[in-house]
Amino acid sequence: MKSYRVLRESFLADREVRKAYDELGPEFVIIEKLIQRRLHRGVTQGQLAEMIGTKQAAISRFESGKYNPTVGFLYKVADALDVKLKVTIS
């Protein structure tokens, strides 16, 4: 299994992903944290997809920043990884 840092750098090598990442910084903070948690727990994309009732491709698109997830999707992922998703509006 790749480390989070190696995985992140491989995604950011793609120009489109890098551009989207730079434009959508806050959104990618959420993605980064969920990827870190998935890797820490030793869960594959396929396993996570099965846990939330979706396909591995959807998890891949989400993690690469090529998919704009709904809040419901984020809550499903967070719940499956046993983390609390907290949204604060100030």
Secondary structure, DSSP 4 states (H G I P E B T S, - for coil): ---HHHHHHHHHTSHHHHHHHHHTHHHHHHHHHHHHHHHHHT--HHHHHHHHTS-HHHHHHHHHT-S---HHHHHHHHHHTT--------
